[in-house]
């Protein structure tokens, strides 16, 4: 087993635990992101509002994907996206 495989095997349970905690506290995480964005926007006096809003949206999307990755989708499968397009030969 290679070093990378060994690390993945050891980090798998930790990732599941963090995902579970994020699911439990998703509303607090979202609220924290909003408050942080408001604080930064206030301190920069609105100079970077568009960038702050964009970054906050991306962070919220990442949290949403992370917390709902194990939820069953419409077909009964997880919402994890497919690995990618098939290779062309």
DOVEXTOR-55174 format. One record per residue: residue number from 1; residue in three letters; x, y, z of N, C-alpha, C, O in turn. Coordinates in steps of 0.1 Angstrom, whole numbers, plus 5000, padded with zeros to 4 digits. Layout:
N
R|pos|code|n.u|n.v|n.w|ca.u|ca.v|ca.w|c.u|c.v|c.w|o.u|o.v|o.w
R|NUM|ALA|X|Y|Z|X|Y|Z|X|Y|Z|X|Y|Z .
...
This chain:
89
R|pos|code|n.u|n.v|n.w|ca.u|ca.v|ca.w|c.u|c.v|c.w|o.u|o.v|o.w
R|1|UNK|5008|4988|5000|5000|5000|5000|5009|5012|5000|5018|5013|5008 .
R|2|UNK|5006|5022|4992|5014|5034|4991|5011|5044|5002|5001|5042|5009 .
R|3|UNK|5019|5054|5003|5018|5064|5013|5004|5071|5012|4997|5073|5022 .
R|4|UNK|5000|5075|4999|4988|5082|4997|4976|5073|5001|4966|5078|5007 .
R|5|UNK|4976|5060|4998|4965|5051|5001|4964|5050|5016|4953|5050|5022 .
R|6|UNK|4976|5049|5023|4976|5048|5037|4970|5060|5044|4962|5059|5053 .
R|7|UNK|4973|5072|5039|4968|5085|5044|4953|5085|5042|4945|5089|5051 .
R|8|UNK|4948|5082|5030|4934|5082|5027|4926|5072|5037|4915|5076|5041 .
R|9|UNK|4932|5061|5039|4925|5051|5048|4924|5056|5062|4914|5054|5069 .
R|10|UNK|4934|5064|5067|4934|5069|5080|4925|5082|5082|4919|5084|5092 .
R|11|UNK|4924|5089|5071|4916|5102|5072|4901|5100|5068|4893|5108|5071 .
R|12|UNK|4898|5088|5063|4884|5085|5059|4874|5087|5071|4864|5094|5070 .
R|13|UNK|4877|5080|5083|4868|5082|5094|4867|5096|5099|4856|5101|5103 .
R|14|UNK|4878|5104|5099|4878|5118|5103|4869|5126|5094|4862|5135|5099 .
R|15|UNK|4870|5124|5081|4862|5131|5072|4847|5129|5074|4839|5138|5074 .
R|16|UNK|4843|5116|5077|4829|5113|5080|4825|5120|5092|4813|5125|5093 .
R|17|UNK|4833|5120|5102|4829|5127|5115|4828|5142|5113|4818|5148|5118 .
R|18|UNK|4837|5148|5106|4836|5162|5103|4823|5165|5095|4816|5175|5098 .
R|19|UNK|4820|5157|5086|4808|5159|5077|4796|5158|5086|4786|5166|5084 .
R|20|UNK|4795|5149|5095|4784|5147|5104|4782|5160|5113|4771|5164|5115 .
R|21|UNK|4793|5164|5119|4793|5177|5127|4788|5189|5119|4781|5197|5124 .
R|22|UNK|4793|5190|5106|4789|5201|5098|4774|5200|5095|4767|5210|5094 .
R|23|UNK|4769|5188|5093|4754|5186|5091|4746|5191|5103|4736|5197|5102 .
R|24|UNK|4751|5188|5115|4744|5192|5127|4744|5207|5129|4735|5212|5134 .
R|25|UNK|4755|5213|5125|4757|5228|5128|4757|5236|5116|4763|5247|5115 .
R|26|UNK|4750|5232|5105|4751|5239|5092|4745|5253|5094|4751|5262|5088 .
R|27|UNK|4735|5255|5101|4729|5268|5103|4739|5278|5110|4739|5290|5106 .
R|28|UNK|4746|5273|5120|4756|5281|5127|4768|5285|5118|4773|5296|5118 .
R|29|UNK|4772|5275|5109|4782|5278|5100|4778|5289|5090|4786|5298|5087 .
R|30|UNK|4766|5287|5084|4761|5297|5075|4760|5311|5081|4764|5321|5075 .
R|31|UNK|4755|5311|5094|4754|5324|5101|4768|5330|5103|4770|5342|5102 .
R|32|UNK|4778|5322|5107|4791|5327|5109|4797|5332|5096|4804|5342|5097 .
R|33|UNK|4795|5326|5085|4800|5331|5072|4794|5345|5069|4801|5354|5065 .
R|34|UNK|4781|5346|5072|4774|5359|5070|4780|5370|5079|4783|5381|5074 .
R|35|UNK|4782|5367|5091|4787|5377|5101|4801|5381|5097|4805|5392|5098 .
R|36|UNK|4809|5371|5093|4823|5374|5089|4823|5383|5077|4831|5392|5076 .
R|37|UNK|4815|5380|5067|4814|5388|5055|4809|5402|5058|4815|5412|5053 .
R|38|UNK|4800|5404|5067|4795|5417|5071|4806|5425|5078|4808|5437|5076 .
R|39|UNK|4814|5418|5087|4825|5425|5094|4835|5430|5084|4840|5441|5085 .
R|40|UNK|4839|5421|5075|4850|5425|5066|4845|5436|5057|4853|5445|5054 .
R|41|UNK|4833|5435|5052|4827|5445|5044|4827|5459|5051|4829|5469|5045 .
R|42|UNK|4823|5459|5064|4822|5471|5071|4836|5477|5073|4838|5489|5072 .
R|43|UNK|4846|5468|5076|4860|5473|5079|4866|5478|5066|4875|5487|5067 .
R|44|UNK|4862|5473|5055|4868|5478|5042|4860|5489|5036|4862|5494|5025 .
R|45|UNK|4849|5493|5043|4840|5504|5039|4834|5501|5026|4832|5511|5018 .
R|46|UNK|4830|5489|5023|4823|5485|5011|4831|5485|4998|4826|5483|4987 .
R|47|UNK|4844|5487|5000|4853|5487|4988|4853|5474|4980|4855|5474|4968 .
R|48|UNK|4852|5463|4988|4853|5450|4981|4840|5442|4983|4841|5429|4983 .
R|49|UNK|4829|5448|4983|4816|5442|4985|4813|5431|4975|4809|5420|4979 .
R|50|UNK|4816|5433|4963|4813|5423|4953|4822|5411|4954|4817|5400|4953 .
R|51|UNK|4834|5413|4958|4843|5401|4960|4839|5394|4973|4840|5381|4973 .
R|52|UNK|4836|5401|4983|4832|5395|4995|4819|5386|4993|4818|5375|4998 .
R|53|UNK|4810|5392|4986|4797|5385|4984|4799|5372|4975|4794|5362|4978 .
R|54|UNK|4808|5373|4965|4811|5362|4957|4818|5351|4965|4814|5339|4964 .
R|55|UNK|4827|5355|4973|4835|5345|4981|4826|5339|4992|4827|5327|4994 .
R|56|UNK|4817|5346|4998|4808|5341|5007|4798|5331|5001|4796|5320|5006 .
R|57|UNK|4794|5334|4989|4785|5324|4982|4792|5312|4978|4787|5301|4979 .
R|58|UNK|4805|5312|4974|4813|5300|4971|4815|5292|4984|4814|5280|4984 .
R|59|UNK|4818|5299|4995|4820|5292|5008|4807|5285|5012|4808|5273|5017 .
R|60|UNK|4796|5291|5011|4783|5285|5015|4780|5273|5005|4775|5263|5010 .
R|61|UNK|4783|5275|4993|4781|5263|4984|4790|5251|4987|4785|5240|4987 .
R|62|UNK|4802|5254|4991|4811|5243|4995|4806|5237|5008|4806|5224|5009 .
R|63|UNK|4801|5244|5017|4796|5239|5030|4783|5230|5026|4782|5219|5032 .
R|64|UNK|4775|5235|5017|4763|5228|5014|4766|5215|5007|4760|5204|5010 .
R|65|UNK|4776|5215|4998|4780|5202|4991|4786|5193|5001|4783|5181|5001 .
R|66|UNK|4794|5198|5010|4801|5189|5020|4790|5183|5030|4792|5171|5033 .
R|67|UNK|4780|5191|5034|4771|5185|5044|4760|5176|5038|4755|5168|5045 .
R|68|UNK|4758|5178|5025|4747|5170|5019|4752|5160|5009|4744|5154|5001 .
R|69|UNK|4765|5156|5010|4771|5147|5000|4765|5133|5002|4765|5125|4992 .
R|70|UNK|4761|5129|5014|4756|5116|5016|4741|5115|5015|4735|5104|5017 .
R|71|UNK|4734|5126|5013|4719|5125|5012|4715|5119|4999|4721|5121|4989 .
R|72|UNK|4704|5110|5000|4700|5104|4987|4694|5114|4978|4686|5123|4982 .
R|73|UNK|4697|5113|4965|4692|5122|4955|4679|5116|4950|4673|5107|4956 .
R|74|UNK|4673|5122|4939|4660|5117|4934|4660|5103|4930|4650|5096|4930 .
R|75|UNK|4672|5098|4925|4672|5084|4921|4676|5074|4932|4678|5062|4930 .
R|76|UNK|4677|5079|4944|4681|5071|4956|4696|5070|4958|4700|5063|4967 .
R|77|UNK|4703|5076|4949|4718|5076|4950|4722|5089|4957|4715|5099|4958 .
R|78|UNK|4735|5089|4961|4741|5101|4967|4742|5112|4957|4741|5110|4945 .
R|79|UNK|4743|5124|4962|4744|5136|4953|4759|5139|4948|4761|5149|4942 .
R|80|UNK|4768|5129|4951|4782|5131|4947|4782|5131|4932|4777|5122|4926 .
R|81|UNK|4788|5141|4926|4788|5141|4911|4797|5130|4905|4805|5125|4912 .
R|82|UNK|4794|5126|4893|4802|5115|4887|4817|5119|4886|4820|5131|4886 .
R|83|UNK|4825|5109|4884|4840|5112|4884|4844|5121|4872|4854|5128|4874 .
R|84|UNK|4837|5121|4861|4841|5130|4850|4837|5123|4837|4832|5112|4837 .
R|85|UNK|4839|5130|4826|4836|5124|4813|4845|5112|4810|4856|5111|4815 .
R|86|UNK|4840|5103|4802|4848|5091|4799|4860|5095|4790|4859|5105|4783 .
R|87|UNK|4871|5088|4792|4883|5092|4784|4880|5090|4769|4873|5080|4765 .
R|88|UNK|4886|5098|4761|4885|5097|4746|4897|5090|4741|4908|5093|4745 .
R|89|UNK|4895|5081|4732|4907|5074|4726|4907|5073|4711|4916|5068|4705 .
